[in-house]
Amino acid sequence: MTDFAPTSALPDGQALATLVAGKLCHDFISPAGAISSGLDLLKDPSAQDMRDDAMGLIEASAKKMIALVSFARVAFGAATSAERFSGAELGELVSGLTEGGRATLQWAVTEGTYSKPQSRALVNLAYLTVAALPSGGVATVRTRAEGDGLVIEGIAEGARARLKAEAVSGLAGRPLSEGLPGQWIQPYWLWLTAHDAGGTLDVSAEEGRVALIARMPN
């Protein structure tokens, strides 16, 4: 990555909370609106022939909303009172959010449990690996022990694998110079998660391949 002089400062706590909240609202509004539309159809006497379609829309949208909330609790919040999460649990969170997309997720995370910072880094890194494949491909997420720490690796391979400029800035811990804050905040959040835990985040991108590698302490 090429260094550049930032044109704005990194967000303080309040600004960071605003950006995260804005992203979550953006993610939730689509399924919430679809549920509302489905309910309106059910109540419309002239649209009773679309009842099955309305029920299908409500069911699919409710499933999407639950997947979003479950993912966000670990990716952005304090989640539950549990201090550690299994690899299988985290895999279900990511697959529930990314299923139906163009990319195929290969979950190769080792068995065992992961601390909250490790879990937060893992699900965010996995999501961003899949997001690097807008036209499809294979997103492989794996973990391995290294010394007294954990390596989390996400490899996106596909014809148009890429990172947006906003994501490149966020993954490097740089402020957003231009572009959309909503495309920047989750990559920056991943960098912040690794940095605050005493870990590192490395990113490489070439034609057809993007690699995200986080090293987290145990």
GIHU-V13680 format. One record per backbone hydrogen bond with DSSP energy under -0.5 kcal/mol. NH is the residue of the N-H (numbers start at 0). CO is the residue of the C=O. E is the energy in kcal/mol with one decimal. If there is no record, write none. Layout:
nh:NH co:CO e:E
nh:NH co:CO e:E
//
This chain:
nh:5 co:3 e:-0.5
nh:15 co:11 e:-2.9
nh:16 co:12 e:-2.3
nh:17 co:13 e:-2.0
nh:18 co:14 e:-2.2
nh:19 co:15 e:-2.5
nh:20 co:16 e:-2.6
nh:21 co:17 e:-2.4
nh:22 co:18 e:-2.1
nh:23 co:19 e:-2.5
nh:24 co:20 e:-2.6
nh:25 co:21 e:-2.1
nh:26 co:22 e:-2.4
nh:27 co:23 e:-2.6
nh:28 co:24 e:-2.0
nh:29 co:25 e:-0.6
nh:30 co:26 e:-0.6
nh:31 co:27 e:-2.1
nh:32 co:28 e:-2.5
nh:33 co:29 e:-2.0
nh:34 co:30 e:-2.2
nh:35 co:31 e:-2.0
nh:36 co:32 e:-2.3
nh:37 co:33 e:-2.3
nh:38 co:34 e:-2.3
nh:39 co:35 e:-2.1
nh:40 co:36 e:-1.9
nh:41 co:37 e:-1.9
nh:42 co:38 e:-1.6
nh:43 co:39 e:-0.8
nh:43 co:40 e:-0.7
nh:44 co:42 e:-0.7
nh:46 co:43 e:-2.0
nh:47 co:44 e:-0.8
nh:49 co:46 e:-1.8
nh:50 co:47 e:-1.4
nh:53 co:49 e:-2.6
nh:54 co:50 e:-2.6
nh:55 co:51 e:-2.1
nh:56 co:52 e:-2.3
nh:57 co:53 e:-2.5
nh:58 co:54 e:-2.5
nh:59 co:55 e:-2.4
nh:60 co:56 e:-2.3
nh:61 co:57 e:-2.5
nh:62 co:58 e:-2.0
nh:63 co:59 e:-2.0
nh:64 co:60 e:-2.4
nh:65 co:61 e:-2.4
nh:66 co:62 e:-2.1
nh:67 co:63 e:-2.3
nh:68 co:64 e:-2.6
nh:69 co:65 e:-2.6
nh:70 co:66 e:-2.2
nh:71 co:67 e:-2.7
nh:72 co:68 e:-2.0
nh:73 co:69 e:-0.8
nh:73 co:70 e:-0.8
nh:74 co:70 e:-3.1
nh:75 co:71 e:-2.5
nh:76 co:71 e:-1.4
nh:78 co:72 e:-1.0
nh:84 co:113 e:-2.3
nh:86 co:111 e:-1.7
nh:89 co:85 e:-2.1
nh:90 co:86 e:-2.2
nh:91 co:87 e:-2.0
nh:92 co:88 e:-1.7
nh:93 co:89 e:-2.1
nh:94 co:90 e:-2.8
nh:95 co:91 e:-2.2
nh:96 co:92 e:-1.0
nh:97 co:93 e:-1.8
nh:98 co:94 e:-1.9
nh:100 co:97 e:-1.6
nh:103 co:136 e:-2.9
nh:105 co:103 e:-0.6
nh:105 co:138 e:-3.3
nh:106 co:104 e:-0.7
nh:107 co:105 e:-0.9
nh:107 co:140 e:-3.3
nh:113 co:84 e:-2.7
nh:115 co:82 e:-0.8
nh:118 co:114 e:-3.2
nh:119 co:115 e:-2.8
nh:120 co:116 e:-2.3
nh:121 co:117 e:-2.6
nh:122 co:118 e:-2.5
nh:123 co:119 e:-1.8
nh:124 co:120 e:-2.5
nh:125 co:121 e:-2.3
nh:126 co:122 e:-2.3
nh:127 co:123 e:-2.3
nh:128 co:124 e:-1.9
nh:129 co:125 e:-2.1
nh:130 co:126 e:-2.3
nh:131 co:127 e:-0.9
nh:131 co:128 e:-0.6
nh:132 co:129 e:-1.9
nh:135 co:132 e:-1.4
nh:136 co:101 e:-0.7
nh:137 co:156 e:-2.7
nh:138 co:103 e:-3.2
nh:139 co:137 e:-0.6
nh:139 co:154 e:-2.8
nh:140 co:105 e:-2.6
nh:140 co:138 e:-0.5
nh:141 co:152 e:-2.5
nh:142 co:107 e:-0.8
nh:143 co:150 e:-1.8
nh:145 co:148 e:-2.1
nh:148 co:145 e:-1.9
nh:149 co:215 e:-3.4
nh:150 co:143 e:-3.0
nh:151 co:149 e:-0.5
nh:151 co:213 e:-3.2
nh:152 co:141 e:-3.0
nh:152 co:150 e:-0.5
nh:153 co:211 e:-3.0
nh:154 co:139 e:-2.9
nh:155 co:153 e:-0.5
nh:155 co:209 e:-3.2
nh:156 co:137 e:-2.5
nh:156 co:154 e:-0.6
nh:157 co:207 e:-1.5
nh:160 co:157 e:-1.6
nh:161 co:131 e:-2.2
nh:167 co:163 e:-2.3
nh:168 co:164 e:-2.0
nh:169 co:165 e:-2.3
nh:170 co:166 e:-2.9
nh:171 co:167 e:-1.0
nh:171 co:168 e:-0.5
nh:172 co:169 e:-1.7
nh:173 co:168 e:-2.7
nh:176 co:174 e:-0.6
nh:182 co:179 e:-1.2
nh:183 co:179 e:-0.7
nh:183 co:180 e:-0.9
nh:184 co:180 e:-2.3
nh:187 co:183 e:-2.3
nh:188 co:184 e:-2.7
nh:189 co:185 e:-2.1
nh:190 co:186 e:-2.1
nh:191 co:187 e:-2.9
nh:192 co:188 e:-2.5
nh:193 co:189 e:-2.2
nh:194 co:190 e:-2.9
nh:195 co:191 e:-3.0
nh:196 co:192 e:-1.2
nh:197 co:194 e:-1.4
nh:198 co:193 e:-3.2
nh:199 co:214 e:-1.8
nh:201 co:212 e:-3.0
nh:203 co:210 e:-2.2
nh:205 co:208 e:-2.9
nh:207 co:160 e:-0.6
nh:208 co:205 e:-2.4
nh:209 co:155 e:-2.3
nh:210 co:203 e:-2.9
nh:211 co:153 e:-2.7
nh:212 co:201 e:-2.8
nh:213 co:151 e:-2.8
nh:214 co:199 e:-2.4
nh:215 co:149 e:-3.2
nh:215 co:213 e:-0.6
nh:217 co:147 e:-1.4
//
